[in-house]
Amino acid sequence: MSIDSQSVREFLLSLQQRTVAALSELDGKSFHRESWDRPEGGSGISCLIEEGNLFERGGVNFSHVFGSQLPPSASASRPHLAGRAFEVMGVSLVMHPWNPFVPTVHMNVRLFVARRGDEEPAWWFGGGMDLTPYYGFEEDAQHFHRTCRDALAPFGPELHPRFKKWCDAYFYLKHRAEPRGVGGIFFDDFNELSFAQSFALMRSVGESFLLAYRPIVERRRAIVFGERERDFQAYRRGRYVEFNLVHDRGTLFGLQSGGRTESILMSLPPVAKWRYDWRPEAGSAEETLYKEFLTGRDWV
C-alpha cells in the first residue's frame, strides 16, 4: 500500500499556516514563529502567542520527526511494533483565552509510520479536538459537537458516536473521577479505511477546527468578567495541567522521543491554581459547570 507522507506533510504545514492566520486575526496580535531542528532527526515550526488581546497564551505547532526505535508510549498498545523505526508528523494546538467565558480548546491531527527492514510499513492516523469551558453554555457545547459530527459524517455514521465516546474516556482525570471538559472527538490507531480515505478523514477534522471554535469565541469574548471568574478559571486550569502531565500520551511521547520541551509544554496555561478540597458554592455558575457540563452527556 502506498503511503503518501509528502502530501500529508504539505497539508499539515498549510493547516498550521491557515489556522495561525485566523487565530491571529481574532486576537489582533501576531504569533511568534520559530523553526527548530531535532538532532536525532526531524524538524518543526512552533507558533506561539502570549499576552495577546484575546489569548493569554496559545500555540500552534507543526512537527515532523524520525527515530530509530518507537518510544514506550507509542508501542505500549502495539507490542508487536516495539523496536521499529518511526516517522511521525502532526499539527497540535492549545489556546488559553484571558476571558473565563471563552473556553480553552485543543486540537491535533497526526500521521504515524513504523518501519522495519523490508517489511510492509505500519501506519495510522490520529487526532481530534476537545473543548474545556470554565462557564458552561449549552449552545456552545452543541455547536462544537455538531461540527465534529459533520466533519466525520462523510466517512460513516458510526464514527462520531464512537470517537465522541473515545474522547470522553481519554480526556478523563482518573485520579479525580472527573472529565477535563465537555469533550469532542478523539481517535488513534486509525487505518480502517484506505490510506487516502483515512487521510481525508484526518484532513476533515483539521479543517473543521475553526468552524467549531471561532463562533464560540465571537459569542463570548466581550462578556465582562472579574476576579471571581479569573480565580475559578485558574483553579480549573490546574486540572488541565494535571491531565497533560499525568495522562496525556502525546506529552509522554514527545518527552520520551527527545522532542523539543518548550514546544511540548506549550500546552500548559500561563497561570493556574490549586486549592485543598475546594467545592463550588451551591447554586452558583461554577457548580453548574460540574453538574451539567462535566458529565459526558450527548450534546448532539
VENFEN-V203189 format. One record per helix or strand of 2 or more residues. SS is the DSSP state (helix for helix, strand for strand). FROM is the first residue (numbers start at 1). TO is the last residue. Records with the same first field share a line. If there is no record, write none. Layout:
SS = FROM-TO / FROM-TO
This chain:
helix = 5-27 / 72-75 / 79-81 / 138-153 / 158-170 / 195-220 / 227-246 / 249-256 / 261-267 / 285-293
strand = 32-37 / 42-50 / 55-67 / 85-97 / 104-115 / 122-132 / 172-173 / 178-179 / 183-190
